[in-house]
Every structure is written in structure tokens, then in C-alpha cells.
Amino acid sequence: MAEETFLSDEFVSQLTAVGEVDILVGLPTFNNRDTVQRVVNAILVGLVKYYPRERSVLINPDGGSKDGTTEAVQAASIPDFRAVLASNPLRTMHVVSALYPGVQGENEALRMVFAAADLLGAKACALISPDLESATPEWIDALVRPVLKDTFDFVAPIYQRRRFEGLLVKNLLHPLIRAAYGYQLEEPVGREVAFSGRLASYFLGDESRRENFAGLGSHVWMTTAAMAAGYRLCQAFLGPRVTSSRRSALDLNTTIQEIAGALFRCMELHQSYWTSRQTLEEVPTFGFQPVLNLDPVRIDRRRMFQMFSSGVDDLGSVLEKILSAETLQAIKDTSKLDEKNFRFVDELWVKTVCEFAASYHHSVINRDHLLQSLTPLYRGRVSSFILENARAEAEEVERRLELLRHEYERLKPYLVESWNRQT
């Protein structure tokens, strides 16, 4: 494709030497030397163990690492157990590293992966994070097999979550995407995903890819674009997701701007699809979920509550431009409750999210400022969720989350009406 002319001559030369492949694994990196060799070994062992006859390549777009990351990728080796797997000679596996151009980070790295998949005619592609401590060879098979053997186009992960982990996904992203786009997908922003070669070509040619999605926003775009374009989706159990890096709670503003902002923008890009979508489609699930006792995530609920209450007071004039008078008054009333009786109920939370999405669409204020104003309200929701589920068993927590998802579905007409309202 003409679009592929952005690739460096050196990268194209390396791809030409590889030739056509069956499986492509993308590993975007930036200063990940401490963990990347373990991850590369898991990838290569997975390819050897489960796909010894397929032609495969590991593509490593690097953002200019200064710590020897690319050297560690090239130096990673496979334990010498090939002889026990099969008597026939194995296919050659290639490892290709190259700097990605531009300054848009993961956007450019993904662009290189899509272009490489297109040029090499890959049948199945996977993306793996370089900072994983929990990646195993089985992750490669879990992601690749549904594409290679069952002709699915997009495979989302299901992670074994610790208690109170992923609350932004559970309270906003998952239920909003499910209600709007009509797919029952557990992890709509998983970093470990797989996709078909034809979907990679679609991603490469989709004009909306030019949007400057930051960080996890790129994964929101991939998932929703696959849904809106009608590709076949499924999901696969991977297990616990443990990384070497932890985002500070102080970075919540950035996280919400990246993820919620990307979702609201994708809803604009796909509005003709989701505003008319009436059905809810089950997504096939592969594998089984292991039963593990994981330590809960510790969250300072009291501090969350205090930041919610002060945030509502401080942002009153801003929230007046974003929320309806009825919703804002209900939030103000909620913020005045004493801590023990505090509840940010499902209906109020869902209406809040719907009105923020619609106000983002209508650009009622600067979009960055709008997303920042969502942060204290999300803190209130988190504080309420933890208080409500402090002593609940896992099954009870899941039942309550399912009720929340149904509330998003019930209020989809409210979302569409707010979205389409003339301002």
C-alpha cells in the first residue's frame, strides 16, 4: 500500500528478507530491558511449542530505548527443548527490531505492526506488552488459535482480576461499550490482543487511525473499530496480568483522559453504527478461567470520598455546563451524605457518564477540561462501589456489576437522545 512508504528502508529490507509468514507477534518497547527478555522468551517458546510448523516473526517497534532493550530482544533465546516437540525440522522464526518514526508513541508502533502484517501477508497477529511479569507461552496459543484455527478476526483477553482492580473498566468502559456497540466483551482495552491479517489491513487503511490516541486509547480504537466494521470477535482467558510498572493513583486524571476520552471520540467516529444498534451480541469465549486467590487492590476509600466531595464543590460552575440540572443536583445531594450512608447509585452514575459523553460530543467546554472534571465524580463512584462491596463475595460483586451493565443498556435511549440533542 502507498501508506506503507512511511516505513524506513532498513525496516522494509528486513521484512523482505523474512518473506511471507503465518503468525506475526508485535512487541512495542521503550526502555523495557528489565522485563523484555522474559517476555520474548515466553513468545518464542509459545510459537515453538504450539506452532512449530507455521512461519512466524516477532516485530519489535522501539521508541528509541537507551537502556539496551533492543539488544535484549535480539539476544533472547529459546530453551533447547525443540527435539522433544517434533521430529520434523521447525520453521524459521525471525526477530525484527526497528525504531518507529514520529512522536506519537504507541500509535506509530501499532502502525508499524499493521504495515508489517500487511506486507508479510500474516494470517494471525498478536500484540504483547514488554513489561509483563505474568506472560507465559500459553498466552500466545490462547490469543493466536482463535484467529488461525477458528477464523476469528479479533481476540480480546480476559484477565484474572484482583478484587477492586480495573474499576474504571468495570464501571465505565466495559458497560458503556457493551450498551452502545452491542457486544458482551469483558476487556475492551486489553493490551494483549490478537487479530487477523485482514483486520490488520483494515486498521492500516482506516482513516480514523490517524487520530492521536494516547496510550490505552489506541486499544479502545482497535476494539471499537473492529466492532463497528462488523469483524468477528471473541475473547480468551489469559490469567492474572502482572506488570513491572504501576500507575500511581495520582495519575488518574491522565488515565481517564486517555481511555474515556478515546472512547468518547470513537463514539463520534462510529456514531452512525452505535446509535442505531439495537441488539446485544454474545461473544464466544475460549479457554477456562483459573480459580486463584489474589490479594485485593488496596484503595483509600475515605480519601476517594473526600476528593469527590471537594471536587463537586470546586467544580460546580464547570459541571453546570456538562450535566443536566437534575443530574448535577442529585450529585450535589449525594456529595453531602455522611460517609457511612454514602451511595453513588447506578442510575445516577450511568446518567452522569451518558451526559459527559454527550457533552464531549457537543464540545460544551474544552475537552481536556471536561475529562478532568469526570475524575472527582469517578472517585465518588469508586468510593461508593468499595463501600457497597466491602464484604461481598466474588459472585455477589459480579451480580452487582451485571445489574450495572443492565442499567447502561436500559439507559441507552437516554444516551442517544442526549447525544443527538441540538445545542
Phi, psi and omega in degrees: 000150179299329181299335184284358179293349177289344181289143179291155178300322181295317180295316179299321179298318178295320179294321179299321179293332180288317184080192182290149179226161174268319186233134175235130176244124178263134181227081178292136183227157169198103180055058180241030186304323187295333184241341193293328182293322177297319181293316179299318178299318178297319179296309184293321176296320178299319178293318179293317186289318188256338183224059184290342183261346182276148175280130186222157178214142173255118179258124184242086172286127183241141184271021180094042181301141179250004186252011180086021181299311183295325177295322178293323177298313181293331184275345183300139183231161180265133175305144189277073176238016185301323187297333182278349184275321183195153179274341180279151179297144180278154173294154177286137175249136182247150174234121184237120177248143178200149175288138175269144184279166174081186185235017185266012172062235187298330176306312181290324178297315179295323179301319178295320179295315179299316181294319178296318178298320180293315181292324184270357179064035182298140177274322181224138181231149176223152174243132180231141179278146184276350185255019182285140170254349186250002182294137177231164176303331181293335177298321180298314180294318182299324181278316189282322188302315180300330178281310187286323186257333186242008173058032170281157183259335182215129180241116176265152180274159163238118181264151171279105186273144169285158180299132181069018173267146176069035184291332176293320176296313187288328185263344183228298189295305183301305184291329180288317178295318179300314182291317184283309187271342173084026177235134181273074184254125186290315187237086184284354179230033178294139179281338178260107183223167173226155180205157181284163176298323181290327176288325176300318178295322177295314178304317183297323184268350182289122182300330181292345177297337181289349176301145182272069177284133182259143173052235182293346177302327178297326180284328172300315180298314180302312184295311183289326178295320178296320178296309185296332181272358174082022178282159182281123182248150171210180178218157184221138176290133176246323184116193180296142176251107182244127180240166180277346182247147178232129175282131179291148176300337178290346182267013183300322178305313180296318180299315180294321178297319180294308192273306179295321178299318179295319180295315179299322179292320178296324177298327174294315182297328186247023190296328179293334179282302191282332181291338179255357182288127183247340187260160175239118188253130175289146180251124179303142181239133181250149177083189179226153182268118180291150177265107183233144175267105182252142178297140180290155172284131180268124180232134179282089185298320182297318179295321177302316180297316181295320179291329175294309183299314180291325179295320178297319178295315185288330188256016184308313183291330178286315182295333177299331180277341185261318188254155173293158181300321181293314181294317181297319179296320179296322178293317178299317178297319179297319182293343181268354180293151175288159191300323184288329182262005185292130173215127171259090193292159186304311184299317180293319179296315182294318177297322177299313180297316180300317182289326174295317179300315181294320180291326173299313180301319182274357179051052183293331172217176175310131188295324177297319179293322178299313181294323176297328180288342177286335186301308180296328179290322175296322177299321177296318178297317179297315179301316179295317182298317180292318179298316183292329186249018185302322183245011183281144173286164184304320182294323180290321177298316180296323178296319179291324176294325178293324175297321177297317179298320178295327179293320175299318180293320179298324184264011177301317176303325177296319177298312182297318179297315179296321181295319185271353183298134177285134181250000000 
